[in-house]
C-alpha cells in the first residue's frame, strides 16, 4: 500500500475537502492510522479551514502534527492560486517546507492524505504546477469529480494531465452534491471510466452521497481505493 496520496479535483469547490475528511474517517474506522494535510491553504490567515473540516468529518480527532504546523504548512490570506496568494504577500510557496512536513507525517502515520489547492494544473510557483510537485514525489492521485455540466471535460483533462507526468490515478471519488440530474451523473461516470480504460489507468469509482448542511457525516466505503 502506498503511504501518501494527493487528493485533487477537477475544479475548485468540487468537494476535495469533504472527500479527504470522509476518506480519513473511513480509514480510521478500519483501524488504519491516517492523517490529512492541506498542502497549501489560501483564503485563510494563519490557519486552514479545510483542515478543520477534515478533523470534524473524521470524528474530531487531533494530532500532535496539527500543533506543530505540519498539517497546514503553507497558508496565505488571498483566495486564489497559491502562486498569486504568495506573491501578494511578497512570499513564495515553500515547496521544500511542504515536502518536509508531509514526509514527517508519513514517518508517524500509515497513510497521509494530502489535499491540494485546486486541481492538478494549479501553479504553486512560476515553474511548478501541483502535478509537477506530485509527480516528483511519485504520489498517486485520488481525483474528485462530479456530474455537473462541464465536469466531463475537466475530468478527462485532469486524467490526461496525470498521465502526461506518469502519475497513477488511484481512484475516482464522485461527489453527487452538485449534480442536478442523475443522467448527468451516469454520463460523467461512463465517460470517466472509458477514458481511464483507454488511458491504461482503470481505477475504482466511489460515490459520495449528497450531504446537506447540518447532516451527520456519512460512512462511505473507500476500501476499494485503499485495498
C-alpha positions as CSV (number, residue, x, y, z in Angstrom):
1,X,0.0,0.0,0.0
2,X,1.2,3.5,-0.8
3,X,1.8,5.8,2.1
4,X,1.0,9.2,0.6
5,X,-1.9,10.2,-1.7
6,X,-2.7,13.5,-3.4
7,X,-6.4,14.3,-3.2
8,X,-7.1,16.7,-6.1
9,X,-10.2,17.8,-8.0
10,X,-11.4,18.6,-11.5
11,X,-12.2,22.2,-10.3
12,X,-12.2,24.4,-7.3
13,X,-15.1,23.9,-4.9
14,X,-15.7,20.4,-6.2
15,X,-15.6,18.7,-2.8
16,X,-12.0,17.8,-2.2
17,X,-12.2,18.7,1.4
18,X,-15.3,16.6,2.1
19,X,-13.8,13.7,0.2
20,X,-10.5,13.9,2.2
21,X,-12.2,14.1,5.5
22,X,-14.5,11.2,4.7
23,X,-11.6,9.1,3.5
24,X,-9.8,9.7,6.8
25,X,-13.0,8.8,8.6
26,X,-13.3,5.5,6.6
27,X,-9.6,4.5,7.1
28,X,-9.7,5.3,10.9
29,X,-12.9,3.2,11.2
30,X,-11.0,0.3,9.7
31,X,-8.2,0.8,12.2
32,X,-5.8,2.4,9.8
33,X,-3.6,5.2,11.2
34,X,-4.4,8.0,8.7
35,X,-3.7,11.7,8.9
36,X,-4.6,14.5,6.5
37,X,-2.6,17.5,5.3
38,X,-3.8,20.6,3.5
39,X,-0.8,21.2,1.2
40,X,-1.4,25.0,0.6
41,X,-4.4,26.9,2.1
42,X,-5.4,30.2,0.5
43,X,-8.1,32.5,1.8
44,X,-7.1,32.0,5.4
45,X,-4.8,33.8,7.8
46,X,-2.6,31.5,9.9
47,X,-5.0,28.5,9.9
48,X,-6.7,26.1,7.4
49,X,-10.4,25.9,7.3
50,X,-10.1,22.9,5.1
51,X,-8.0,21.1,7.7
52,X,-10.6,21.9,10.4
53,X,-13.2,20.4,8.1
54,X,-11.1,17.2,7.8
55,X,-10.9,16.8,11.5
56,X,-14.7,17.4,12.0
57,X,-15.6,14.9,9.3
58,X,-13.2,12.3,10.7
59,X,-14.7,12.5,14.1
60,X,-12.9,15.4,15.8
61,X,-9.5,13.6,16.3
62,X,-6.5,15.9,16.7
63,X,-2.8,15.1,16.0
64,X,0.4,16.5,17.5
65,X,1.4,17.4,14.0
66,X,-1.5,19.9,13.9
67,X,0.0,21.9,16.7
68,X,3.4,21.8,15.0
69,X,2.0,23.3,11.8
70,X,2.9,20.2,9.8
71,X,-0.6,19.6,8.6
72,X,-1.1,23.1,7.2
73,X,2.5,24.0,6.2
74,X,1.6,27.0,4.0
75,X,-1.3,29.4,4.4
76,X,-2.0,32.7,2.6
77,X,-4.7,35.3,3.0
78,X,-5.9,35.9,-0.5
79,X,-8.3,33.3,-2.0
80,X,-6.5,32.5,-5.3
81,X,-3.9,30.2,-6.8
82,X,-1.0,29.6,-4.3
83,X,1.3,31.4,-6.7
84,X,-0.8,34.6,-6.7
85,X,-1.6,34.4,-3.0
86,X,2.0,34.1,-2.1
87,X,3.0,36.9,-4.5
88,X,0.6,39.3,-2.9
89,X,2.3,38.8,0.4
90,X,5.8,39.1,-1.2
91,X,6.4,35.5,-0.4
92,X,6.9,32.3,-2.4
93,X,5.3,28.9,-1.8
94,X,8.0,27.0,0.1
95,X,7.9,23.6,-1.7
96,X,10.6,22.1,0.5
97,X,8.7,23.0,3.6
98,X,5.6,21.3,2.3
99,X,7.6,18.2,1.3
100,X,9.3,18.0,4.7
101,X,6.0,18.4,6.5
102,X,4.4,15.6,4.5
103,X,7.5,13.4,5.0
104,X,7.4,14.0,8.7
105,X,3.7,13.0,8.9
106,X,4.5,9.8,6.9
107,X,7.1,8.8,9.5
108,X,4.4,8.6,12.2
109,X,1.3,7.5,10.3
110,X,0.4,4.7,8.0
111,X,-1.4,6.9,5.4
112,X,-1.1,10.6,4.6
113,X,-3.9,12.2,2.6
114,X,-2.7,15.4,1.1
115,X,-5.4,17.8,-0.2
116,X,-4.2,20.1,-3.0
117,X,-5.3,23.7,-3.6
118,X,-7.5,23.4,-6.7
119,X,-6.6,21.0,-9.4
120,X,-3.6,19.3,-10.9
121,X,-2.5,22.3,-13.1
122,X,-2.8,24.9,-10.4
123,X,0.5,26.8,-10.2
124,X,2.5,26.6,-6.9
125,X,5.4,28.7,-8.2
126,X,6.2,30.2,-11.6
127,X,7.8,26.9,-12.7
128,X,6.0,24.2,-10.7
129,X,2.4,23.1,-11.0
130,X,0.7,20.9,-8.4
131,X,1.0,18.0,-10.9
132,X,4.8,18.5,-11.2
133,X,5.1,18.5,-7.4
134,X,3.2,15.3,-7.0
135,X,5.0,13.6,-9.9
136,X,8.4,14.4,-8.5
137,X,7.4,12.5,-5.3
138,X,5.6,9.6,-7.0
139,X,2.3,10.4,-5.2
140,X,-0.7,8.6,-6.7
141,X,-3.7,10.8,-7.2
142,X,-7.3,10.4,-6.0
143,X,-9.4,12.6,-8.3
144,X,-12.6,14.2,-7.0
145,X,-15.3,14.6,-9.8
146,X,-19.0,15.4,-10.1
147,X,-21.8,15.3,-12.6
148,X,-22.4,18.9,-13.3
149,X,-22.2,20.5,-16.8
150,X,-18.6,20.8,-17.9
151,X,-17.4,18.1,-15.5
152,X,-16.6,15.5,-18.2
153,X,-14.2,17.9,-20.0
154,X,-12.5,18.9,-16.7
155,X,-12.2,15.2,-15.6
156,X,-10.7,14.0,-18.8
157,X,-8.2,16.8,-19.0
158,X,-7.2,16.1,-15.4
159,X,-6.7,12.4,-16.3
160,X,-4.6,13.4,-19.3
161,X,-2.5,15.8,-17.1
162,X,-1.8,12.9,-14.7
163,X,-0.9,10.5,-17.5
164,X,1.4,13.0,-19.1
165,X,3.6,13.1,-16.0
166,X,3.4,9.4,-15.2
167,X,1.1,9.9,-12.2
168,X,-1.2,7.0,-11.3
169,X,-4.9,7.6,-10.8
170,X,-5.6,5.5,-7.7
171,X,-9.3,6.2,-7.5
172,X,-12.2,8.4,-8.5
173,X,-14.4,10.0,-5.8
174,X,-17.6,11.2,-7.4
175,X,-19.3,13.9,-5.4
176,X,-23.1,13.9,-6.1
177,X,-23.8,17.2,-4.2
178,X,-23.5,19.4,-7.3
179,X,-25.5,17.0,-9.6
180,X,-28.7,18.4,-10.9
181,X,-29.8,15.3,-12.8
182,X,-29.0,11.6,-12.3
183,X,-28.5,11.3,-16.1
184,X,-25.6,13.7,-15.9
185,X,-24.1,11.7,-13.1
186,X,-24.4,8.4,-15.0
187,X,-23.0,10.1,-18.2
188,X,-20.0,11.5,-16.3
189,X,-19.2,8.2,-14.7
190,X,-19.4,6.4,-18.0
191,X,-17.1,8.9,-19.8
192,X,-14.6,8.9,-17.0
193,X,-14.4,5.1,-16.8
194,X,-14.0,4.8,-20.6
195,X,-11.2,7.4,-20.6
196,X,-9.4,5.8,-17.8
197,X,-9.5,2.5,-19.6
198,X,-8.3,4.0,-22.8
199,X,-5.5,5.6,-20.9
200,X,-4.5,2.3,-19.4
201,X,-5.4,3.5,-15.9
202,X,-8.6,1.8,-14.8
203,X,-9.4,2.9,-11.2
204,X,-12.1,2.3,-8.6
205,X,-15.1,4.7,-8.7
206,X,-16.6,5.6,-5.3
207,X,-19.6,7.9,-4.9
208,X,-20.2,10.3,-2.1
209,X,-23.9,10.9,-1.3
210,X,-25.3,14.4,-1.3
211,X,-24.6,15.8,2.2
212,X,-26.9,18.6,3.3
213,X,-25.8,21.2,5.8
214,X,-26.3,20.0,9.4
215,X,-26.5,16.3,8.5
216,X,-24.0,13.9,10.2
217,X,-21.1,12.8,8.0
218,X,-22.0,9.6,6.0
219,X,-19.9,6.5,6.3
220,X,-18.6,5.9,2.8
221,X,-16.6,2.7,1.9
222,X,-13.3,3.6,0.3
223,X,-11.7,0.2,0.8
224,X,-11.6,-0.5,-2.9
225,X,-9.3,2.5,-3.4
226,X,-7.1,1.6,-0.4
227,X,-7.1,-2.1,-0.9
